[in-house]
Amino acid sequence: MAETAVTLSAIRARIDELDGNLVDLLARREALVRQAAPLKSDGQAVRAPERVAQVVTRVRALASEAGADPDLIERIYRGMIQAFIEMETDEHHRIAGGSTPITR
């Protein structure tokens, strides 16, 4: 039982380290999305379904190459993309001079 606790503790520490890396990467992604918002003409350009499909296809292939479950990675990315679309919609609307819409 003690060995399991040590192993679990070590695994959790590694997960915490990866979470720190992921948050840093997500912050960089957010900054890029915010830069893109004023370059988009309207809400359809923000939603960009063809771009979403392109990203999903790409990350599914990357997941397969990395030995990850492509279905799991797709679900994670779709959730992340939706959150960024909502944030970018708010940002685009704010830049355009409107009040912030409720996208959540």
C-alpha positions as CSV (number, residue, x, y, z in Angstrom):
1,M,0.0,0.0,0.0
2,A,2.8,2.5,0.8
3,E,4.5,1.7,-2.5
4,T,1.2,2.6,-4.3
5,A,1.0,5.9,-2.4
6,V,4.6,6.8,-3.3
7,T,3.9,5.9,-6.9
8,L,0.6,7.8,-7.0
9,S,2.3,10.8,-5.3
10,A,5.1,10.7,-8.0
11,I,2.6,10.5,-10.8
12,R,0.6,13.4,-9.4
13,A,3.7,15.5,-9.1
14,R,4.5,14.8,-12.8
15,I,0.9,15.7,-13.7
16,D,1.2,18.9,-11.7
17,E,4.4,19.8,-13.6
18,L,2.7,19.1,-17.0
19,D,-0.3,21.2,-15.9
20,G,2.1,24.1,-15.4
21,N,3.4,23.6,-18.9
22,L,-0.1,23.3,-20.3
23,V,-1.2,26.5,-18.6
24,D,1.8,28.4,-20.0
25,L,1.0,27.1,-23.5
26,L,-2.7,27.9,-23.2
27,A,-1.8,31.5,-22.1
28,R,0.3,31.8,-25.2
29,R,-2.6,30.5,-27.3
30,E,-5.0,32.9,-25.7
31,A,-2.7,35.8,-26.5
32,L,-2.6,34.8,-30.2
33,V,-6.4,34.4,-30.2
34,R,-6.8,37.9,-28.8
35,Q,-4.4,39.2,-31.5
36,A,-6.6,37.5,-34.2
37,A,-9.9,38.9,-32.9
38,P,-9.6,42.4,-34.4
39,L,-8.6,40.9,-37.7
40,K,-11.9,39.0,-38.1
41,S,-14.8,40.7,-39.9
42,D,-17.7,39.1,-38.1
43,G,-19.0,36.4,-35.8
44,Q,-18.8,33.8,-38.6
45,A,-15.2,34.6,-39.1
46,V,-14.6,34.1,-35.4
47,R,-16.4,30.7,-35.4
48,A,-14.6,29.6,-38.5
49,P,-16.0,26.1,-38.8
50,E,-13.6,25.2,-41.6
51,R,-10.7,26.1,-39.4
52,V,-12.0,24.2,-36.5
53,A,-12.3,21.1,-38.7
54,Q,-8.8,21.6,-40.0
55,V,-7.4,21.9,-36.4
56,V,-9.3,18.8,-35.2
57,T,-8.1,16.8,-38.2
58,R,-4.5,17.9,-37.4
59,V,-4.6,17.2,-33.7
60,R,-6.2,13.7,-34.3
61,A,-3.2,12.9,-36.5
62,L,-0.8,14.3,-33.9
63,A,-2.5,12.2,-31.2
64,S,-2.2,9.0,-33.2
65,E,1.5,9.8,-33.8
66,A,2.0,10.4,-30.1
67,G,0.2,7.2,-29.0
68,A,-2.7,9.1,-27.5
69,D,-6.4,8.4,-28.0
70,P,-7.5,10.6,-31.0
71,D,-11.1,10.6,-29.7
72,L,-10.0,11.9,-26.3
73,I,-7.8,14.5,-27.8
74,E,-10.6,15.6,-30.1
75,R,-13.0,16.0,-27.2
76,I,-10.4,18.1,-25.3
77,Y,-9.7,20.3,-28.3
78,R,-13.3,20.8,-29.1
79,G,-13.9,22.0,-25.6
80,M,-10.9,24.2,-25.7
81,I,-11.7,25.6,-29.1
82,Q,-15.3,26.4,-27.9
83,A,-13.9,28.3,-24.9
84,F,-11.6,30.3,-27.1
85,I,-14.4,31.1,-29.6
86,E,-16.5,32.4,-26.7
87,M,-13.6,34.6,-25.5
88,E,-12.7,35.8,-29.0
89,T,-16.4,36.6,-29.7
90,D,-16.5,38.7,-26.6
91,E,-13.1,40.4,-27.6
92,H,-14.3,41.0,-31.1
93,H,-17.5,42.5,-29.9
94,R,-15.7,44.7,-27.4
95,I,-13.3,46.0,-30.0
96,A,-16.2,46.7,-32.4
97,G,-17.6,49.0,-29.8
98,G,-20.5,46.9,-28.5
99,S,-21.3,45.8,-25.0
100,T,-19.8,42.5,-24.1
101,P,-22.2,39.7,-25.2
102,I,-22.8,36.8,-22.8
103,T,-21.4,33.8,-24.6
104,R,-21.3,31.3,-21.8
